[in-house]
């Protein structure tokens, strides 16, 4: 009979977020598969526990995943954890969960810390419907293409970003979504220097032109109004087209983006823009 894979969330900053069930699960399993064994060892020392550790991270998922599966099939139990947050969310743990599902190994998820939900609930933006994009592509062309595809997204958009890439990402968001789109920049969540900045993309880009970003960020970006929910007119559409043209976007692309953002007919807006 196979053992069980437990998905154990770990604190995203504040060790006070360790739950009794997390600690009990770490104590009862046979071994722990960790993103970085050094980070997990510190957590185990905090809990007063000693457990065998093995590395499971993005660059060894095939080999390490097979090793974990073999031990699970042999009857051992394993706790999977990342350095911070919930395993398998924007994390290679999803591959291990899929492997276990394919081989009939039970998977038990524990609820717990997760940066995206922590940021969303404090963002001040709509929470009923949202889309999580994780980290955007590193290649700028691919990143801009992804953002262009999201420009008409009606749901609240969540992104992860590292401090050294924040300025470039805000610049690309500004180009794709315009300066008036609301954004909440959630930094160092649950940590001593936690900060939530609720502003617009235009103001956010300006802020970090002169201020050095510090800490890990979750970006929560407002979606566009659903078709029929806004009260946008062709005049509003033409004004948006002019703004996009001033940013160097072609007329065709500006019309397409403005129509998508404001819920207007692209053909009607294009004809009006030509007159």
QUIBELMO-V980117 format. One record per pair of residues at least 12 apart in sequence whose ideal C-beta (glycine too) atoms are under 6 Angstrom apart, sorted by the first residue. I is the first residue (numbers start at 0). GAP is how many residues later the second one is. Records with the same first field share a line. If there is no record, write none. Layout:
I=GAP, GAP
This chain:
1=70, 71, 103
2=69, 72, 73, 74
3=73, 102, 104
4=73, 95, 100, 102
5=19, 73, 102
6=73, 80, 102
7=14, 17, 71, 73, 102
8=77, 103, 104
9=71, 74
10=102
11=72, 73, 101, 103, 177, 178
12=177, 178
13=176
14=31
16=96
20=89
22=24
24=54
25=23, 53
26=22
28=48, 49, 50
29=46, 47
30=21, 47
31=19, 21, 47
32=21, 23, 35, 45, 47
33=19, 47
34=22, 47, 48
35=47
36=16, 18
38=44
57=34
60=31, 34
64=31, 34
68=30
71=33
79=13
84=28, 29, 30
85=28
89=44
114=74, 103
115=16, 42
117=71
118=67, 99, 101
119=100
121=74
122=61, 97
123=74
124=31, 95, 97
125=30
128=26
129=25, 26
130=24, 26
131=26
132=26
133=26
134=25
142=29
143=28
146=25, 29
147=28
150=25, 106
151=72, 108
152=70
153=69, 70, 72
154=68
155=67
156=64
157=62
158=60
160=56, 58
162=50, 51
165=42, 47, 51
166=41
169=34, 35
172=28
173=27, 31
176=24
178=22, 23
179=20
180=20, 41
181=18, 40
182=18, 21, 38
183=14, 36
184=12, 32, 34
185=32
186=28, 30
187=27
223=37
226=36
229=33
231=30
233=38
236=21, 25, 27, 32
237=34
239=18
240=13, 14, 17, 32
254=14, 15, 18
